Amino acid sequence: MPPNPSHHPIILFDGVCNLCNGWVQFVIKRDPSALFRFASLQSDTAGILLRKHNYEDPPLQSVILLMNENLYTESTAILHIVRQLRGPIQLMACFQVVPAFIRNLLYRFIARNRYKWFGKQTSCMLPTPETKMRFLD
């Protein structure tokens, strides 16, 4: 893990999920200031970071955002992420007014079906040379 990544928000994601990998690529393209760092939930790095936040055995169905010493999951993580991106995707942040339990019903439905709808890889994605420094594992 690179030294002192804590000043950057860190997105933990299911590294074998095609939808999740697509989301990471989407974020990278809309984050020209390279604010976010990434690690797959299957990595040792994610385990270390999550233990620091007293979060054991994370479900692979949730994206996790570590930002400003806080841990966010599911739709709340997504909404915090889109707020930091460039482009119309920021408008999605208006869904913050919808109670989390309602937002998460949709999030969990998609998460449960993501492999069936989008498929999965046999191993975690390898970052390109241009984005390698943004990945912690």
C-alpha positions in Angstrom: 0.0 0.0 0.0 1.5 3.4 -0.9 2.4 5.6 2.1 -0.2 7.9 3.5 -3.1 7.4 1.2 -5.5 8.7 3.9 -5.7 12.2 2.4 -7.4 10.8 -0.6 -10.9 9.2 -0.5 -10.6 5.5 -1.1 -13.1 3.4 -3.0 -13.2 -0.3 -2.2 -15.0 -2.4 -4.8 -15.6 -6.0 -5.9 -12.5 -6.6 -8.1 -14.0 -9.4 -10.1 -17.4 -7.7 -10.8 -17.7 -6.3 -14.4 -20.2 -3.7 -13.2 -17.9 -2.6 -10.4 -14.9 -2.5 -12.6 -16.9 -0.4 -15.1 -17.9 1.9 -12.2 -14.2 2.4 -11.3 -13.4 3.3 -14.9 -16.3 5.7 -15.0 -15.0 7.4 -11.8 -11.5 7.6 -13.2 -12.7 9.3 -16.4 -14.6 11.9 -14.4 -12.0 12.5 -11.7 -9.3 14.5 -13.6 -7.7 15.8 -10.4 -7.1 12.1 -9.4 -8.8 12.6 -6.0 -9.9 9.0 -5.5 -7.8 6.0 -4.8 -9.0 2.4 -5.3 -8.6 -1.1 -3.9 -10.5 -4.3 -4.5 -12.4 -5.7 -1.6 -10.6 -9.0 -2.2 -7.2 -7.4 -1.5 -5.1 -7.4 1.7 -5.1 -3.6 1.5 -8.8 -3.5 1.8 -8.7 -5.8 4.8 -6.2 -3.6 6.5 -8.1 -0.4 5.8 -11.4 -1.9 6.9 -9.9 -3.3 10.2 -8.7 0.2 11.0 -12.4 1.3 10.8 -13.5 -1.8 12.8 -15.4 -3.2 9.8 -14.8 -6.9 9.5 -15.8 -9.2 6.6 -17.4 -6.6 4.3 -20.0 -8.0 2.0 -18.8 -8.0 -1.6 -22.2 -6.6 -2.6 -21.3 -3.1 -1.4 -19.0 -0.5 -2.7 -17.3 1.1 0.3 -16.0 4.7 0.5 -13.4 5.7 3.1 -13.4 9.5 3.3 -12.4 11.9 6.0 -12.1 9.1 8.5 -15.7 8.0 7.7 -16.8 4.8 6.1 -19.8 4.8 3.7 -21.5 1.9 2.1 -24.1 1.1 -0.6 -26.0 4.0 -2.1 -24.6 6.5 0.5 -21.1 5.7 -0.8 -22.2 6.2 -4.4 -23.8 9.6 -3.6 -20.7 10.8 -1.8 -18.6 9.7 -4.8 -20.7 11.4 -7.5 -20.6 14.7 -5.6 -16.9 14.8 -6.3 -17.0 14.0 -10.0 -17.2 16.2 -13.0 -20.2 16.4 -15.3 -23.9 15.8 -15.1 -23.4 12.7 -12.9 -23.2 15.2 -10.0 -27.0 15.6 -10.3 -27.4 12.1 -8.9 -26.4 13.6 -5.5 -29.9 15.1 -5.2 -31.1 11.5 -4.3 -29.5 12.1 -0.9 -32.9 13.4 0.2 -34.4 10.0 -0.3 -34.0 7.9 2.9 -31.1 5.5 2.8 -33.3 2.5 3.4 -35.3 3.2 0.3 -32.1 4.0 -1.9 -30.5 0.8 -0.6 -33.4 -1.4 -1.7 -32.6 -0.5 -5.3 -28.8 -0.7 -4.6 -29.2 -4.2 -3.1 -31.4 -5.4 -5.9 -28.8 -4.4 -8.5 -26.0 -5.8 -6.3 -27.7 -9.2 -6.0 -28.1 -9.5 -9.8 -24.8 -7.8 -11.0 -23.0 -11.1 -11.9 -26.1 -12.4 -13.8 -26.6 -9.1 -15.7 -23.0 -8.0 -16.2 -20.9 -11.1 -15.6 -17.7 -11.4 -13.6 -14.0 -12.0 -14.2 -11.8 -14.8 -12.9 -9.3 -12.3 -11.5 -9.2 -8.7 -10.4 -8.7 -6.1 -13.1 -5.2 -4.8 -13.8 -4.9 -1.0 -13.9 -3.3 0.7 -16.9 0.1 2.3 -16.5 -1.6 5.7 -16.5 -3.9 4.8 -13.5 -1.6 2.4 -11.6 -0.6 4.9 -9.0 -4.3 5.4 -8.0 -4.6 1.7 -7.0 -3.5 0.7 -3.6 -3.2 -3.0 -4.2 
